[in-house]
């Protein structure tokens, strides 16, 4: 009898469970309220550049490197510049900034009197000078000179972050500064064919691990691309027989070893000698380095026109 009672009870229990489940269903016309989680807005600071952490934009700054001074002004932060090196001449408007010497020989007293919140240099500054300057309340930031075009873009990005922090407009701002450079890369692609950029009479040469080598690699094949010590032997040059030789502003064809007279570039007079301005852009690059490509193109065309005229004159004789 007890078992019969349990059998009769089971259907009732199951029916009750189904009724409760039905009552628990949410009516279709009742809106479901969900809690929205809003992510906190990303803040521009802090940012870490080199060995320094910036919690805000420096109110005042000084630069002991011409390229850094130019880039800071180009990025729109010239109003923050209160001091510059003796070699900073561009843009002309920074001439009114205090002369603070150079990175090799900074005028420490002048820096301390100028009291910028930040002092930037691409060259090392003596430790004793850094200690004195920092003790007076100025932070010192040493940024390496770029060894490639990509690192030049990165230099612009780092300086932008120093003064503006991490912002969404950084990429657009930086790319806008290199429009002309990207245009000349496209315009003069492979204009040199093969080349070697020679910097001294002992055949110091720009490999692709240097800024000059990386820059010119956009316009041709660098015969010294894989040089580990940034030199190239006369034997290797003769073997590679580049279409063009590019010489630094401090060299001439007479400075080359005599055996290189057998190079096709020498025989065909396909020698490009940089002037000091072009050489300076390669040593201290900014976005204006595109002018080097323009210079090389004009020089190359002048050489080709001259040799063509000579050949025409010889044929007429």
C-alpha positions in Angstrom: 0.0 0.0 0.0 2.9 2.3 0.8 4.4 1.6 -2.6 1.1 2.4 -4.4 1.0 5.7 -2.6 4.5 6.6 -3.8 3.6 5.6 -7.4 0.5 7.9 -7.2 2.6 10.8 -5.7 5.3 10.8 -8.5 3.1 12.2 -11.2 1.9 15.0 -8.9 5.4 16.0 -8.0 6.5 16.0 -11.7 3.5 18.1 -12.6 4.4 20.6 -9.9 7.9 20.9 -11.2 6.8 21.6 -14.7 4.3 24.2 -13.5 7.1 26.0 -11.6 9.4 25.9 -14.6 6.7 27.4 -16.8 6.1 30.2 -14.3 9.9 30.9 -14.3 10.0 31.6 -18.0 10.5 35.3 -19.0 7.7 36.8 -20.9 8.7 37.8 -24.5 7.4 41.3 -24.0 9.4 42.0 -20.9 12.8 43.7 -21.8 15.9 42.0 -20.4 18.1 44.5 -18.6 21.8 43.9 -18.9 24.5 45.8 -17.2 26.9 47.6 -19.6 30.6 47.6 -18.6 32.4 50.8 -19.8 36.1 50.5 -20.3 38.0 53.4 -18.8 39.3 55.8 -21.4 43.0 55.3 -22.2 45.1 58.1 -20.8 48.0 59.6 -22.8 50.4 59.4 -19.9 52.5 57.9 -18.5 54.8 56.9 -21.3 58.3 55.5 -21.2 60.9 56.9 -23.6 64.4 55.5 -23.2 65.2 55.5 -19.5 62.7 58.2 -18.6 59.0 57.9 -17.6 56.9 60.9 -18.5 53.7 61.5 -16.5 52.9 64.7 -18.3 54.2 66.8 -21.2 57.3 68.9 -20.4 56.4 72.6 -20.1 59.8 73.6 -21.4 62.6 71.8 -23.2 66.0 72.3 -24.8 67.9 70.3 -27.4 71.6 69.8 -28.0 71.2 68.1 -31.3 70.2 69.9 -34.6 68.1 67.0 -35.8 66.2 66.8 -32.5 65.6 70.6 -32.4 64.2 70.5 -36.0 62.0 67.5 -35.3 60.5 69.1 -32.1 59.7 72.2 -34.1 58.3 70.2 -37.0 56.0 68.3 -34.7 54.5 71.5 -33.5 56.2 71.9 -30.1 58.6 74.7 -30.9 56.9 76.9 -28.3 58.3 74.6 -25.6 61.9 75.1 -26.8 63.8 77.5 -24.6 67.4 76.4 -25.4 69.4 74.9 -28.3 72.9 73.9 -29.2 75.3 76.2 -31.0 74.8 74.1 -34.1 71.0 74.3 -34.2 70.2 76.6 -37.1 66.9 75.2 -38.5 64.2 76.4 -38.4 65.5 79.9 -38.3 62.9 80.9 -35.7 64.7 78.9 -33.0 67.6 81.4 -33.2 66.0 83.3 -30.3 66.4 80.3 -28.0 69.3 80.4 -25.5 72.6 79.0 -26.8 73.6 76.1 -24.5 76.8 74.9 -26.1 76.9 71.4 -27.6 76.5 67.8 -26.4 80.2 67.4 -26.5 80.8 70.6 -24.6 77.5 71.7 -23.0 77.5 75.0 -21.2 76.3 73.6 -17.9 75.9 77.0 -16.3 73.8 78.1 -19.2 71.6 75.0 -19.1 71.1 75.4 -15.3 70.2 79.1 -15.8 67.8 78.3 -18.7 66.2 75.6 -16.4 64.3 73.6 -19.0 62.3 70.7 -17.6 63.8 68.4 -20.2 67.1 68.4 -22.1 67.4 66.1 -25.1 70.5 65.0 -27.0 71.4 62.4 -29.7 75.0 62.4 -28.6 76.4 61.2 -25.2 76.8 63.9 -22.6 79.6 63.6 -20.0 78.3 61.9 -16.8 79.5 64.7 -14.6 77.6 67.2 -16.7 74.4 65.1 -16.6 74.7 64.9 -12.8 75.0 68.6 -12.4 72.1 69.3 -14.8 69.8 66.8 -13.2 70.7 68.1 -9.7 69.4 71.5 -10.8 66.1 69.9 -11.7 66.4 69.3 -15.5 65.8 65.8 -16.8 68.2 64.5 -19.4 67.0 62.3 -22.3 69.6 60.7 -24.6 68.0 59.4 -27.9 70.1 57.3 -30.3 70.6 58.6 -33.9 68.5 56.3 -36.2 70.4 53.7 -38.2 67.5 53.1 -40.7 64.5 54.9 -42.2 62.3 52.8 -40.0 64.1 54.0 -36.9 63.8 57.6 -38.1 60.0 57.1 -38.1 60.4 55.7 -34.6 62.4 58.8 -33.4 59.5 61.0 -34.6 57.0 58.8 -32.7 59.0 58.9 -29.5 59.4 62.7 -29.5 55.7 63.0 -30.2 54.9 60.8 -27.2 57.1 62.9 -25.0 55.1 66.0 -25.7 51.7 64.6 -26.5 51.6 61.2 -24.9 50.0 58.1 -26.4 47.2 59.4 -28.7 45.2 58.0 -31.5 46.4 60.7 -34.0 50.1 59.8 -33.6 50.2 57.5 -36.7 48.5 60.1 -39.0 50.7 62.9 -37.7 54.0 61.0 -38.2 53.1 59.6 -41.6 52.1 63.0 -42.8 55.7 64.2 -42.1 57.1 61.6 -44.4 54.8 62.1 -47.4 57.6 63.6 -49.5 60.1 60.9 -48.5 57.7 58.1 -49.5 57.1 59.9 -52.8 60.8 60.0 -53.7 61.2 56.4 -52.7 58.5 55.5 -55.3 59.8 58.0 -57.9 63.4 57.0 -57.8 63.1 53.3 -57.2 66.2 51.5 -58.5 67.6 54.7 -60.1 71.1 53.8 -59.0 71.1 50.2 -60.1 74.0 48.9 -58.1 76.1 51.3 -56.0 78.6 51.8 -53.2 78.7 54.8 -50.9 82.3 55.4 -50.0 83.1 57.7 -47.1 86.9 57.7 -46.9 90.1 57.0 -48.8 90.5 53.7 -46.9 87.1 52.5 -48.3 84.9 53.0 -45.3 81.5 52.2 -46.9 77.9 52.5 -45.7 76.4 49.1 -45.1 72.7 48.5 -44.7 73.2 48.7 -40.9 73.9 52.4 -41.3 71.3 55.1 -42.0 73.0 56.1 -45.3 73.2 52.5 -46.5 69.6 51.8 -45.6 68.4 55.0 -47.2 70.2 54.4 -50.5 69.0 50.8 -50.5 65.6 52.2 -51.5 67.2 53.3 -54.8 69.4 50.4 -55.8 71.5 47.4 -54.7 74.2 48.2 -52.1 77.5 46.5 -52.9 78.6 46.9 -49.3 75.2 45.9 -47.8 76.5 43.1 -45.7 79.8 44.7 -44.6 80.2 43.9 -40.9 82.8 46.6 -40.2 81.4 49.2 -42.7 84.4 48.9 -45.0 84.7 47.3 -48.4 87.9 46.0 -50.1 89.1 47.1 -53.5 88.9 43.5 -54.6 85.3 43.2 -53.6 84.4 46.5 -55.3 86.1 45.3 -58.5 84.2 42.0 -58.3 80.9 43.8 -57.7 81.6 46.5 -60.3 78.8 48.8 -59.2 77.0 51.0 -61.7 77.6 54.1 -59.6 80.0 55.3 -56.9 78.7 57.8 -54.3 81.4 59.7 -52.5 81.1 61.7 -49.3 81.4 65.4 -49.3 84.9 65.1 -48.0 86.3 63.0 -50.8 87.1 63.2 -54.5 87.8 60.6 -57.2 91.5 61.2 -56.6 91.2 59.8 -53.1 90.2 56.3 -54.4 92.9 53.6 -54.6 94.5 53.5 -58.0 93.3 50.0 -58.9 89.7 51.2 -58.7 90.3 53.0 -62.0 89.2 49.7 -63.6 85.7 50.1 -62.2 83.0 50.6 -64.8 81.6 53.5 -62.7 85.0 55.2 -62.9 85.6 54.6 -66.6 82.1 55.8 -67.4 82.5 58.8 -65.0 79.4 57.7 -63.0 80.6 59.3 -59.8 78.3 61.3 -57.5 79.9 63.5 -54.9 77.6 64.6 -52.1 77.8 68.2 -50.9 78.0 69.0 -47.1 74.3 69.6 -46.9 73.4 66.2 -48.3 76.0 64.5 -46.2 74.7 66.3 -43.1 71.1 65.0 -43.7 72.5 61.4 -43.8 74.4 62.0 -40.6 71.6 63.7 -38.7 68.5 62.7 -40.5 65.1 64.3 -40.3 62.1 64.1 -42.7 64.0 66.5 -45.0 66.4 63.6 -45.9 64.2 63.3 -49.1 66.4 66.2 -50.4 69.3 63.8 -50.6 67.5 61.7 -53.2 66.6 64.9 -55.1 70.3 66.0 -55.0 71.6 62.6 -56.1 69.0 62.4 -59.0 70.0 65.9 -60.3 73.7 65.1 -60.0 73.2 61.8 -61.7 71.3 63.4 -64.6 74.0 66.0 -65.0 76.7 63.3 -65.2 74.7 61.4 -67.8 74.0 64.6 -69.8 77.7 65.5 -69.7 78.9 62.0 -70.8 76.2 61.9 -73.5 77.4 65.3 -74.8 81.0 64.1 -74.8 80.1 60.9 -76.8 78.2 63.0 -79.3 81.2 65.3 -79.8 83.5 62.3 -80.2 81.2 60.7 -82.8 81.0 64.0 -84.7 84.8 64.1 -84.9 
